[in-house]
Amino acid sequence: VSACGGGGGGDESTVVIPPEDYVFDLPAGFPAPKVSADAPISQAKVDLGRHLFYDPRLALTGNGSCVSCHEQRLAFTDGRARALAPGGSAHPRNSMSLTNAVYNARQNWANPNIRTLREQASLVLLNQDPVELGWAGHEVEILGRFRADGDYVARFAAAFPDQADPYTLNNVAIALAAFTATLISGDSDYDRR
């Protein structure tokens, strides 16, 4: 899997738009990315999203992040029949692969209304049945972890330069979606057959 992007299905709010400053290195034959018009991709958003994706402070418990259920070595899944959230809650379904997820017309096994990567990231942050990352009711506390970290101060400012206070749940979801959109694989053993 390389950090590049692609395009796919979606609804009317998803359109092909040029990225702010992110250069997609697409495999041969892959179409241009489709991203939400209200959240264009930039290199700074991708970088922030990558750091958040792997940071265990993203979970309320401080012991898990997106990578808890989406490991690169397992095609960005967790290899389980039923996912386990960082707090240990069992999910009724497995973790969808994030590889090439930018091409999905829908981003969720159970809810066909979740059409964008940003919506899916928000859902995982806030979900309470089961609790996944545990943000519901704890947004200020969790965002405070990143607000107090000098590296994240610079990353949030670079990703959202026009915002006086970029520490929002929506911005975290936008950054996670930007990173996820870059998880494109077009050169696996399967692809070479």
C-alpha positions as CSV (number, residue, x, y, z in Angstrom):
1,V,0.0,0.0,0.0
2,S,1.3,3.4,-0.9
3,A,0.3,6.8,0.3
4,C,-1.5,7.9,-2.8
5,G,-5.2,8.5,-3.6
6,G,-8.0,7.4,-5.9
7,G,-11.6,8.1,-6.7
8,G,-14.9,6.3,-6.5
9,G,-18.6,6.3,-6.0
10,G,-20.5,8.7,-4.0
11,D,-23.5,11.1,-3.9
12,E,-24.0,14.6,-5.1
13,S,-21.9,16.1,-2.3
14,T,-18.9,14.1,-3.6
15,V,-17.3,15.6,-6.7
16,V,-14.0,15.4,-8.5
17,I,-12.1,18.4,-7.3
18,P,-8.4,19.2,-7.5
19,P,-6.7,18.7,-4.1
20,E,-5.4,21.9,-2.3
21,D,-1.8,20.8,-2.6
22,Y,-1.8,17.0,-2.3
23,V,-0.3,15.2,-5.3
24,F,-1.8,11.8,-5.8
25,D,0.6,9.2,-7.2
26,L,-2.0,6.9,-8.7
27,P,-1.3,3.4,-10.0
28,A,-1.8,3.0,-13.8
29,G,-5.5,2.9,-14.7
30,F,-6.7,4.4,-11.4
31,P,-9.2,7.3,-11.8
32,A,-8.8,10.7,-10.2
33,P,-9.9,10.9,-6.6
34,K,-13.4,11.9,-5.5
35,V,-13.4,13.8,-2.3
36,S,-16.0,15.9,-0.4
37,A,-16.2,19.4,-1.8
38,D,-16.3,20.8,1.7
39,A,-13.0,19.1,2.8
40,P,-10.3,19.3,0.0
41,I,-7.2,17.3,0.7
42,S,-3.9,18.9,1.5
43,Q,-0.5,17.5,2.3
44,A,-0.8,19.0,5.8
45,K,-4.2,17.4,6.4
46,V,-2.8,14.0,5.3
47,D,0.2,14.4,7.6
48,L,-2.0,15.3,10.6
49,G,-4.3,12.4,9.8
50,R,-1.4,10.0,9.6
51,H,-0.2,11.0,13.0
52,L,-3.6,10.8,14.5
53,F,-4.3,7.5,12.9
54,Y,-1.4,5.9,14.8
55,D,-1.6,7.9,18.1
56,P,-3.0,5.9,21.0
57,R,-4.2,9.1,22.6
58,L,-6.9,9.2,20.0
59,A,-8.9,6.8,22.1
60,L,-10.5,8.0,25.4
61,T,-8.7,5.3,27.2
62,G,-5.3,6.4,25.8
63,N,-4.5,2.9,24.6
64,G,-5.8,2.8,21.0
65,S,-6.3,4.5,17.7
66,C,-7.5,3.7,14.2
67,V,-4.6,1.3,13.8
68,S,-6.1,-0.8,16.6
69,C,-8.6,-2.1,14.0
70,H,-6.8,-1.2,10.8
71,E,-3.3,-2.6,10.7
72,Q,-1.3,-1.9,7.6
73,R,0.2,-5.5,7.6
74,L,-3.4,-6.8,7.4
75,A,-4.5,-4.7,4.5
76,F,-5.7,-2.1,7.0
77,T,-8.1,-4.5,8.8
78,D,-7.5,-6.3,12.1
79,G,-7.9,-9.9,10.7
80,R,-10.7,-10.7,13.2
81,A,-14.2,-12.0,12.4
82,R,-15.5,-9.3,14.9
83,A,-13.5,-6.2,15.7
84,L,-12.4,-5.3,19.2
85,A,-12.4,-1.6,20.1
86,P,-9.4,-0.2,22.1
87,G,-11.5,-0.4,25.3
88,G,-12.2,-4.1,24.6
89,S,-15.8,-3.7,23.3
90,A,-16.7,-6.3,20.7
91,H,-18.1,-5.0,17.5
92,P,-20.9,-6.9,15.8
93,R,-18.9,-6.8,12.5
94,N,-15.3,-7.0,11.3
95,S,-13.2,-4.0,10.4
96,M,-13.6,-3.0,6.8
97,S,-10.3,-2.7,5.0
98,L,-9.3,0.9,4.5
99,T,-7.3,0.0,1.4
100,N,-8.8,1.8,-1.6
101,A,-11.7,3.0,0.7
102,V,-11.8,6.3,-1.2
103,Y,-13.4,4.3,-4.0
104,N,-16.3,3.0,-1.8
105,A,-19.8,4.3,-2.6
106,R,-20.6,3.7,1.1
107,Q,-18.2,3.6,4.0
108,N,-20.0,1.4,6.6
109,W,-21.3,-2.2,6.7
110,A,-24.4,-1.3,8.7
111,N,-25.3,2.2,7.7
112,P,-25.7,2.9,3.9
113,N,-26.0,6.6,4.6
114,I,-22.4,6.9,5.6
115,R,-20.9,7.9,2.2
116,T,-17.8,9.9,3.0
117,L,-14.6,9.0,4.8
118,R,-15.1,12.1,7.0
119,E,-18.6,10.8,8.1
120,Q,-17.2,7.4,8.8
121,A,-14.3,8.8,10.9
122,S,-16.8,10.9,12.9
123,L,-18.9,7.9,13.5
124,V,-16.0,5.8,14.9
125,L,-14.9,8.7,17.1
126,L,-18.4,9.1,18.6
127,N,-20.0,5.6,18.4
128,Q,-21.4,4.3,21.6
129,D,-22.9,1.0,20.6
130,P,-20.3,-0.3,20.7
131,V,-17.9,2.3,22.1
132,E,-15.1,2.5,19.6
133,L,-12.7,5.5,20.3
134,G,-14.9,6.9,23.1
135,W,-15.2,10.6,22.1
136,A,-18.9,11.1,22.9
137,G,-19.0,13.6,25.8
138,H,-15.2,13.7,26.0
139,E,-14.3,15.8,23.0
140,V,-12.8,18.7,25.0
141,E,-10.7,16.3,27.1
142,I,-9.4,14.3,24.1
143,L,-8.8,17.4,21.9
144,G,-6.9,18.9,24.9
145,R,-4.3,16.2,24.6
146,F,-3.4,17.4,21.1
147,R,-3.8,21.1,22.0
148,A,-1.1,20.5,24.7
149,D,1.4,18.8,22.4
150,G,3.7,21.2,20.5
151,D,4.0,18.9,17.6
152,Y,0.3,18.7,17.1
153,V,0.0,22.5,17.6
154,A,2.1,22.9,14.5
155,R,0.3,20.2,12.6
156,F,-3.2,21.5,13.3
157,A,-2.1,25.0,12.4
158,A,-0.6,23.8,9.1
159,A,-3.7,21.7,8.2
160,F,-6.2,24.4,9.0
161,P,-4.3,27.7,8.6
162,D,-7.5,29.9,8.4
163,Q,-8.9,28.8,11.7
164,A,-8.0,30.5,15.0
165,D,-8.9,27.3,17.0
166,P,-8.5,24.3,14.7
167,Y,-9.0,21.7,17.5
168,T,-12.4,20.3,16.6
169,L,-13.9,16.9,16.2
170,N,-14.8,17.8,12.6
171,N,-11.1,18.7,11.8
172,V,-9.9,15.5,13.3
173,A,-12.4,13.6,11.1
174,I,-11.3,15.6,8.1
175,A,-7.6,14.8,8.7
176,L,-8.3,11.1,9.3
177,A,-10.3,11.0,6.1
178,A,-7.5,12.8,4.2
179,F,-5.0,10.2,5.3
180,T,-7.4,7.3,4.6
181,A,-8.0,8.6,1.1
182,T,-4.3,8.1,0.4
183,L,-4.3,4.3,1.2
184,I,-4.3,3.1,-2.3
185,S,-3.0,-0.3,-3.4
186,G,-2.6,-1.2,-7.0
187,D,0.5,-3.3,-6.9
188,S,-0.3,-6.3,-4.6
189,D,0.4,-9.9,-5.6
190,Y,-3.3,-10.1,-6.6
191,D,-3.0,-7.0,-8.8
192,R,0.1,-8.5,-10.6
193,R,-1.8,-11.7,-11.6
